[in-house]
Every structure is written in structure tokens, then in C-alpha cells.
Amino acid sequence: MSYLHKLLSLSLLLTCLNGWAAAPAADGTAPEARIAGPAAELVVPWPPGGGTDSVARAFAQLAAPFTQQAPAVVNRPGASGAIGFQYALTPAPNSKLAMVSAEILLLPLQGIGQVQLGQFEPIAQLTNDPLAITVRADAPWQSIEEWLASAQSAPGLTISTAGVGTTHHMAVISLAQATGALLTSVPYQGTAPAVMGVLSGEVHATIAAYAELAHFVEAGKLRTLAVLAKQRIPAIAQVPTLRERGHDLQWSVWRGLALPKGSAPEVVQAWQEVAHRVATSPQFARTLKGLSITPAYLDRQSFTARLQAEERAYRALLPHLKPAQ
């Protein structure tokens, strides 16, 4: 199925889900409009068309029954997510809910932007997908071994990322250091443009969550060589992990929700409840499956613990990583 068809299917599904507002909840009660006031903005720090944008739009639609007005998705891309994070903190008469990712941890550690994790109140994790190394289908490399051998033999092999300082960028740096690959990282403003970079031939490869390019692999336009995960991805079970090839590198793209620090306790509590209802619903799971994105809900406490653990890990890792080539 082409990505356009998947998006059309998503649009149809979300339209059908409008009736969910009148449907009873699992306990037999009708969902209430828990969050009053003007429509909240759901800030996406990446361009339209990528995985984070798709997750945000699915969440916003399914959150509508629990709010007086469905959250309005607002894209604010640039500076590897820093512009969107900063926008989410600017005062407004309505709530500003932000789609957050590992960049909220990585950017301040690298001195990019002005936003710190401590300025946000974590609400919930929604998804988690491992990164993968992917090339054009007509590229000369048929395996990860061939690609690495080429990258190790001479400089000049280019690989696109979602931006400077992103998880993807860090994964490329750690990959180069672990394997001796002479890679040139080429930053784009988000994963969708980075994938287009390899499709158009601007770069030799890309590193992105498989979910965000699965449709191009299925259409025969791209070939995934390896995934940076502990286990293989069921959808491409024939593709090995780097761990199997002797390089235990595990990087993933997770997405979650956060409010500005200092938000009213009742607003924080309400969005926690909405996030739980939406993220654990069969409707949300079906929508994400149609986009090849993996639902991975964590509540506020577990999500906060993950953020704190990852921040400590990144602080320990960054000093040992060589600058991007």
C-alpha cells in the first residue's frame, strides 16, 4: 500500500471515529468533556507528513470526545525540534500540549536552543520505534556488510538524518565510532525530508524509524539493510539487527506528550486521563498499525522515569562521541 493510500485510509478512519464521542466508555459511561476552554494546541516540532505529525493528528482526533474542542495540531519545525519546543512554552490563553521526543533531552546537552527538559511536565509516552539503515532499492549494497565495507574503505558515503543533534544524528555518530565507517551525516529538517533525500539520490542512505519509510520499502523503492534494535522487526523479519552483526547499537524514536511546567494541576491530571484513554484504545492501535508505527504507552510516572534514565545515559555518552564528519 502506498503512503498516500495509507494517509487516505487514516483520514477515512479518523472521520469514522468522530462517532466515538457518543460511544460509551469501557465502564459503560459516556466520555465527558474533561478539558474546558479554548481548543488546545498540540505542537509538533517537525514538518507535516512525518511519523510524529501522523501520531499527533491521530491523537488529536481521538482526544476530541474528552475536550470541548479537538486539539489543533500546529507544526513548528526547525533547529532539530528546538523551535517547536520553544513555541510550546510561549504563554497563550489556551493549553499548549507538545509532542516530545529524545531531542528534548539531546538538544540542551549539546547547547542547541534554549529549552530544557525541566521546563516541561511529562504526560505520557505514546509510541516507540527502532531506527533502521535504509538505501535506495537500486543501490549497489545488498547487505549491511557490503554497506559497512564500502563506508569503511573510503570517506564520502552520505547518510541523511532528521537534523543536527537529533537521535538519528547521535545514532550515526555512534555507528561510525563503533564500526569505523567514514560516514558524512547530512541533516534535514525532519525525517520526512531526510527520507526524500535518499529517494531523490541526494544522499546514499538514511537512518530513520522503519515505520516512517515502510511504505517505500513495500513499494520497492527503498531497501532496509539493518535495524538498530535488540530484536528484528516482525514486518521485515529477514532484515538483521546490527547486534547480530557484532555491533550492539540500539537506538529508537519514541514520541510522547508534555505540558509546560507550571500548568494547572487539574489540567495536567485531565491530559493524563485523556492520554491514557486514547493511547490504550483499540482505535489508536489500529490507526498506528495502518501507519506501521508501534504503540508503546507509558503513564506519567513511567515516562518520567524513562526520560530521567535516558538523560543520564546521554550525559555519559556524549563526551565519548566524536564530532560528526
N, C-alpha and C positions, 0 to 999 in steps of 0.2 A: 504494500500500500504506500503511495507517495505521501510526502509530508503534507502537501496541500490537502489530500484526501483525509489525512488524519485530523488536520485542523478543521476541515468542514464537518467531520464526524464529531469532533469536540464541540463545535458550535451547535450542532443539532442536539447533542446530548445535553448540553447546558440549557438549551431552550426547553427541552422536555423536563428538566429538573426544576423549572420555575414552579411546577405544581407541588414540589416538595414542601413549600411554605405551608400548605394546607394539610399536609400529611401528619398523622400522629407520630410522636417520638416512640422510641423503643419501649418506654414505660407506659404508653397509652395516652400520654398527654400531648396536647398540641404545642409546638415550639413557640416560645414567646419572643417578642421583640425586646431582647435583653439590653441592647445598647441604644440609648436615646440620642437625640440631637442630630446635627447635620451629618451627611454621609462621610464616613471616614475615608481618608486617602490611604491606599495601600501602595507604598512607594517601592518601585522596582529599580535598583541601581544599575540596570542593564537595558539594552535596547529591546524593542518588541521582537518577538519571533523566537527567542531562545527558550531554554528549558525553564529558567526562573520566571520569565514572563508568563509562560503557559501555566505553571503551577499557581502563580498569583491570580490569574484570571479564573481558574477553576475554583480556587478557594473563595474568591470574592463572590462568585455566583452562588456557591453553596452556603455562604455565610448570610446571604440575604434574608432568610427566614428569621434570623435571630437579631436583626437590626432593623431600625425604622427605614433605612435606605441601604442598598447594597454598597459595599466599599467601592470607591472609584480607583481603578488601577492607574497609577501615574508613573511613567518611565522617566528616570533622570540618570542617563548613562554618563560615563566619563570618569577618567582618573582611576580606573580599575575598581569602580564602585564608590570611591570617596565622595563624589559629587552627590550621589543619591543618598548616602548615609547622612551627609551634612544637611541636605534638604529635609530629611525626615525629622531632624532636630529643630528646625526653624519653627517658631511659635505660629499657631493657627487656631481659629475658632473651633475647628473640628479635630478629631483624633488623627494622628499620623502613625499608621502601622507600617513597619519596614520589613521587607523581605531581606533577611540577613544570610550571609554565607561565611566561609572561613576568612574571606577578605576583611571582615570586621576585626579579626584578630591579627592578620598578617600586615595590613597596611600601616597601622600605628607602630608596629615593631620595626618597620623599615623607614619610618619618617615620612610616609606618604599621606597627605591630607591632615586634617585637624581632629578627626573623630577617634574616640577611644571606646572600647567595649563598655567601660564603666558608665558611659553616658546613656546606655540602653538598659531596658528591663526585658530580659528574655521571656518569651511567652511559650513557644513550643517549636520543636523540630518537626518538619513535615516530610522530607524526602532525604534519600542518601543513595548516591550512585558512584561506582568506581570510575576512575579515569581510564582511558584507553589510548593507545598509539595507533593512528589510522593514516593510511595513504590513499592516493587515487587508485582505482581499480586497474588502470593501465600502467602503474608504476612498476619499475623493474624488480622490486623486492616482493618475494612471495612468502617470506617468513620474517620473524623478528630477528633471527640470527643473521640473515642476509642484510637487513636494515642496519643492525648494530655494527656489522663488519664494515659496511660502507661508511658509517659515521665515524668509526674508529680509525679508518685508513687515511682520511684526509679531511681538512675543515671545509665547510661550505654547505653542509646539509642543514636546511632550514626547517623549522617547526613552529607552527603558529600557536599562540596562547590567547587566553581571554584578556590579557593585559599585564602590565608590569606589576609585580608584587602579588599576583593572584595565586591561588592554589596551583593552577596549571603551570605558572611560571616557576614556582618552587619545585614542582614535580620534575620539570625539565632540568633544572639545576641539579637536583639530587640524582636524576638519571644519568646526567653527564658525568658527575663525580663518581658514581658507583660503577659505571661501565667504561669510562674513558672515551665516551663518544664526544666528538668535536662538533657539537650542535650550536646553531645560531638561532636563538629564540627571537621570534617575530611577534610583537604584541599587537593585538587588535582591541577594539572597544566592545568586548563581549565574546561569548562562544559562537553565536550565530555568524558574525563576520569572520571569525577565525576559521570556522568550517568552510565558509565560502572561499577563503583564501586558498585552501588546499584543493577545493573543487575547481577553481579557476586556474590553478597551476602557479599561483604567486609564491607558494611555498611547497616544499616536498612532502610535508606531513603535518599533522595536527595532533594535539593532546587535548582530549575533551571527554566528558562523560559519554559512554556509548549511547546512552539514551538520547543524547542531543544530535546524533548523526545516524542512528539506527536506520532511518528511512532511506538514507542514501546508500547504506550498505545493502539493504534489502533490494534496492533498485539496481544494484550492480555498478554504482558509480564510485564507491569507496570500498576499501578493504581494511579491516581491523587486524593488526598484527599481534597485539598483546594487550592484556588488561593489567592495571596496577592494583591488584586485589589479592586477597588471601585465597579465594576460590574463583573458578571460572564462572562466567556469566551464562546462565542456562540458555538464553536466546542465541548465543554464539558459543556453544559448548566445545566446538572444535578449536577455538582460539585459546592459546595457553596464557597463563599468568606469567609475569616476569619472575615471580617467585619460583616457578617450575624451572626456569632457565637460569637459576642461580643468583637472582637479584631480588631480594625480598623488599621490594618497594611497594607500599600500599598508600595510595592517595585517592581520595574521593571528593565528590562535590555534594555537600549537604545544603539544605535550604530550610530556613526557619523564620519565625516571626518574632519581632521585638517592638516594644513601645519606648518612647523617650523616658529616661529616668525621671522620676518625679510625677509620672502620670497618676491620676487619682486612683486609690486602691480599688474602688469599685469598677473602674474602667479596666484595670489590669485583670481583676477577677473575672469580669464579664468576657474579655477576649480569651482568657484561659478556657473558659467553658465553651465558647464558640469554637475555638481551635480544636478542642477535644471532640466535640460533636461532629465537626466537618472531617477532621483528619482520620477518624475511626469509622467513618461511614462507608458502606459499600459503594455509594455513588462516587465518592472521591477516589477510591481504589480503582474503580472501573475507568474513570477519566484518565488517571495517571497511566494505567496499563495501556490504554489506547495511544499514549504518547511515549511508551517504552520507558517511563520514569518509575522509580521504585519508591512506594510509600514507606516511610520509616518514622512513625510518630514517637516523639519523646515529650513527656509533660514538662512543665516549667522546671521542676526540681532536677529531673534527669538531664534536660537540655542545658541548664546552668552548669551542672557538674561536668558535662562534656566540654562546654566552652572553656571552663577553667582548666581542665586537664589538657586540652589542645593548646591553650595559650602557654602553659608551662612547657609543653613539648616543643612548640615553635621557638620559644625563647632559648631553649637549649640547642635547637638545631641550627638556627640562622647563623650564628658565629662560625659554624663549621662549613657553611656552604660557600663555594667560590662565586664571585660575581658572574652574571650571565654573560655569555660570549657574544 
